[in-house]
Amino acid sequence: RVQTLAGTFVLELFDDIAPQTTENFLNYVASQRYNLTVIHRSEPGVLIQGGNWRFNESQQNFSEIPKDGTVPNEFNVSNERGTIAMAKPDNSPNGAVNEWFINLQFNSTFDTTNGGYTVFGEVITGMDVVDFISGLDRVVHPQIDFGIPIFSFNGGSVSNNDLVNVTMAVLANSYDPDSGLITISVDAQSLGLLRVSFSVVSVEQGIIQGLPETVEVLTEPRGAMSTFDTATGRLTIPEIAVDGDI
């Protein structure tokens, strides 16, 4: 879930075809390093880009977020409209680190240059928000080479409310219609923090069945986690994402 002052959009990540890229992206999400970064590049009708810069209002300048190492290129999917891909320096096929961009059209050149730009997910709801951001006015700043989308600017000081800041969080609970699986993150008290999938046995009777082979241990809590009361055996799911809708 990517929240901005312009609205919210939801991403589905392709961990099966770009596993290292997805893991890298989620590490930044989990550590909250992407939070309060700005969309620092907008090319209307082409792309919007973020994942690197935070704005300091008092100093009126930008600072870069702490970075991990580079990620091996995993180009497998075309840069179609609505997909999210990793940015990287020119002539550096394996140079992706933390910056990402969302394609606003089919950017075919991104499939054939620099080893191909790795697509690792897509926007499943809220593409209208992405389009709105790309349509905002843009300003330039000496630290950044691109046009920065901005809500309003009259030539004075800039505030964070003028910029498109993002806050990201992994949706804790989701239903995948293709696989028929409900996957939840759950605080199971003495059993710990777990991630587990359930198969739907009967929609009519409301019966689901846990799949023990899917259980994994989480190292930290996630927002809107499910809870399991070991005394009563009651599982409570506060919210669930279905095709990006909550």
N, C-alpha and C positions, 0 to 999 in steps of 0.2 A: 504494500500500500504506500503510495507516494502522495503526501499531502502538501499542498501549496495554497497560497492565498487566492490563487486563480481557481482552485478546485482540487479534487482528488482523482488520481487514476491508479489502476491496478495492473501489475505486471505478472505474467506467468513465465517462469524461467525454464530453460531447456537443459536441465541437468543431465539428461541422457545423451545429448549430442555435444554439449560443451561443458563437461563436468568441472574442469579446472577453472574455467572462466566464471562459472556460476558460483563455485565455492569461494573464489576470490571476491566476487561482488557481495556475497552474503557475509563475508568476514567484515567488510566495511559497514554493512547495514547493522550487524550485530554489535559492533564496537561503537556505533552511533557516530562514526566519523563523517558519514554523508549528511547527518542532520545539520541544518542551517547553512549548508552549502547553497550556492546560487546557480541558477541556470545562467551560465556566463557567455553562451553563444547562441545566437538565433540566426538562421538563414531561412527566411520565410518560404514555405513550400518545399524546403529541402531537409532541414534537421534542426533540432535543438540539442544542446550539449551541456552537461554538468558534471559534478562529482569531484571538483578540485578546489574551488575558491570559497572562502568565507569573507564577509564584509565587516570591517570594523568601523562603526559609525563615528566614534570619537576621533579616530585618526583619518577617516575618509579614505581608507585604503583596503586592499585585499590581502589575505594570507592563505597559503596553501595548507591543506590538511596533511597529517602524517601519512606516509605511504609505506606499503609493503613492496616486495620485489615485483619484477615483471612476470607476466603470465604467458605460457606458450600459446602460439596461435592455434585456434581450433575452428577455422572457417569451414562450415559445412552447409549453412543456410543462407540464401540470398537476402540482401538488404532491402526487403520489401517494406512498403508503408506500414507503420505501426510496430516494426521490430526495434529492439534495443540492441546496440552493438558496442564494442569497446573501441574507444579512440586510441590512437598511438602515433608516435612521430613518423614523419615521412621516412621511407627507406629503412624501416625497422619492423619487419613482419612479426617479430616476437617481442615488441616493445610496449605492449599494453600494460598499464599499471592500475589506474583508478578512475580515469575519466570515461564516461559513457555518453552515447548519443542515441536519440530516437529518430528514426527515418520518417519523414513526412511524405515521401514518395518512394517509388522504386529507384534507389540509387545504384544502378547497375555498375557504375565505375568502381564502387566500393567492393564489388565481388572480384574484380580483376586487378586491382592495384595493391601494392604493399603486402602481397600474400593473401589478400582478401581480409576484410574487417569482420571479426568474429561476432556473429549474431548469437545471442545467448538467451533471448526471450522475446516477448511481445506484449503490447498493451492489449488487455482483454476487456477492460471497461475504462471509459474516460478519455478516449481519443479526442473528443471535442475539447477537453481541457488542454491537451497537448497542442491542438490547432490554435486555441485561443492564445496560449503563451507565444506561439510563433508569430502571431499577428500583432503583438504589442510593439510600441515604439522601442527604438534601441538607442543606447548611448555608448560612447567610447570612453575608455579609461586607459591611461598610459601603461598600466600593468598587464592589460589583456588585449590581445590582438584582434578580438572579434567584437561584433555589436552585441551589447548586453541588453536583454529585454527588460523593460522598466514600466511600471504602472503609471507613474507620473513623475515629471521632472521639470522644474521651472528655472533651472540654472543655478540654484543654491546648493545647500548641503543635501546629501542623499541619506535616507534612512533605510533600514532593512525592510520596512513596510513598502518601500518603493520597488524593491527587487523581488525576483521570484525565488524565494528560499524554499528548500524542500526538507521534509521530514519523512524518513522511511522506517517502516516496520514490517516484519514478516507476519503475514496473517497466520494466526495460530491454528485455526481450524478450517478445513475446506472439504468440499465434495467434488470429486471428479466424475462427471457423467460418463466419460469414455471407459474408465476402468470400473466404475460402480463402487469406488472406495471412498469412505469417509476417513480423513486423516486428521488427527487432533494432537495438539500439544497439551499435556495434562500434568497438573500438580497432584501427584498421587500420595501425598503426605509421606509416610515412612518409606514408601516405595521409591520416592524421588521424583525428579522431573523427567517425564518420558514423552516420546513421540511414537504414536502407534496408529495403525490403520485398521479399519473395520470394513467388512463386506456387508452389504445390505441383503439380508435373508428374505425379509418380507416388508414391502412398503405399507401394505394394508394393515398389518399387525404391528408395525413399528419395531421390527426385530433386526438388530445388527449383531454381527459376530466378530469378536476381536481376532486378529491374526498375529499370533505370538512371534512369528518369524520377522515381523515388521518392526518390533519394538527396538527403539534406540534411546540411549540416555542423553538428555540435554544437559549442557554445562551451565546454562543460565535461563532464567524465565523469559517468556515472551508475553507480549500484550494480549489481553483477553483470553488467557489460557483456560482450558477446561479444568475442573476440579473433580477429584475422586475421593469420596469419604470411605475409608477402609472399614469403619465401624458399621455403616449402613449399606455399603455396596452401591451407593448412589453416584452416578456420573452426571455432572452438570456441564453442558456446553453453552456458554453465554452468547456466542455468535458463530456463524459458519458462513464461509464464502462459497457461493455456487456460481460458477462462470464469472467471478469477480464481483457479483452482487452480494451484499451482506444480508 
